């Protein structure tokens, strides 16, 4: 409305007058922070204040890549990030080299044999509940307490309904887990419009507009899981997996647990994943910091899906992007995330250093004079590494990675829940059919996480949204690229725009966007090519061509998958493999989102 727009414009103008002072303060803070990766005095004070205010059991760090909230959690995460940047992974890879082992013959371990053992329960229980309700015998193994974090997960209602369709929760559970719903959803980039922070925004609806309580969702899934006879082993350490001809035997605190199939849902830090990937650095990393806070100045009339308020940082550490969502904990509560894309070069900044930038820039973003104007309720930080050779194919019989462990998430996303929800129907169906057909060998299971060109094609976007070490692009390059790209997609319509906003690349949408960008901004195309580099462009074109072929084959593949499902003339193993190949084509073309 006019009043709201005037208020936003005034707030943005007021905030802009303090930018120079903030820049000087940030430079001084970085000079201090560059001497070591320890949290600054300000970060230490703010996190200790939050811990004192929330001195309850529920404020302990939960499991998951983005679940850490405490000062100790920040130090631990930064230590892991520093180790990753230095390339000190050899010792870790050696330690995990024998975590999963192939043994000859049958196991002599005694006890019940489960159909499925899910390692990593916070998100794994979602898949476990669906499988258990469908008749499989499932056990969930969780190193800590099986519970969700306090900070809300933002998804769409349609994504949440996928859990209902596979039987993990009921519609009533979905309603009870939903804490808040909001619209509209905005996207905007620095340097556009007429100076008003919201001028020229792209406005959409029903994307990440539902705040779901992870604690309530995990509890609901666990209840359904256990009611159906599922077993939970929490505060239990998985020490290794031995794969035999007849089953896999998991060493859980020294006790054997037998299972026909093991689902690795332990995230990117999974020892099985580290064993397979060895000492490789990730090809890309999304680093996220944020908070849930209360302030009178917060405008909760809309949410931001992606926004920038600055150009590339002066020291070229990267381009900061933002998200913001109303929180259910109060009418003036708002969750804001600041994130950036980078590689794992040793010179990259610490997460503590980024958190100091967040304290300075969040007020500029949200119209505050300083971070002291907000009452911090939770502080969040996470690290999401991604690899080009994803999804990760298993190297073992009877073991398969799902969720973040599989690398199935887009390199542009935060991973986690969205990656599970999009693929939960495919994963549960594949597990059921693998058990029924006894397709539990390495070759058969590798078809579950097959090549997907839509995922590989997304790497060029991450490349263009990051800043290479040593490069000096124009500081407004990424913002110009984003403005042009989003304006083109907006003109082309929802069938082009919505998949991209959901981190899904489609051939028709991407093709139309590229052609339209070339015709409307021909002088900008050489700058894109120069910044991206010839090698990455050629590699991307290979995946784009594959994306076109997959898109052409998607409809026939869907028909074939339905036809062969109950076709008795084809062996169960052959049916399993054909259906997995068809799913790889459908999902690899992004046609599971846009039919």
Secondary structure, DSSP 8 states (H G I E B T S, - for coil): -HHHHHHHHHHHHHHHTTHHHHHHHHHHHHHHHTT-SS--HHHHHHHHHHHHHT-SGGGS--SSTT-B-SHHHHHHHHHHHHHHHHTTTHHHHHHHTTSEEE-SS-----S-EEEEEEE-HHHHHHHHHHHHHTT--EEEEESS-----SS-EEE-HHHHHHHHHTTSS-HHHHHHHEEEE---EEEE-TT-TTS-TTTT-EEE-SSS-EEE-HHHHHHHHHHHHHHTT-EEEES--EEEEEE-SS-EEEEETTEEEEEEEEEE-S-TT-HHHHHHHTT---SEEEEEEEEEEE-TT--TTSEEEEE-SS-S-TT-S---EEEEEE-TT-TTEEEEEEEEEE---TTS--HHHHHHHHHHHHHHHHT-S-GGGSEEEEEEEEEEEE-SS-S---SSTTEEE-GGGGT-S-TTS--THHHHHHHHHHHHHHHHHHHHHT--SHHHHTTTT---HHHHHTHHHHHHTS--TT----TTHHHHHHHHHHHHHHHH-HHHHHHHHTT---HHHHHHHHHHHHHH-HHHHHHHHHHH-HHHHHHHHHHHHHHHHHHHHHHHHHHHHHHHTT-TTS-HHHHHHHHHHHHHHHHHTTTTT--
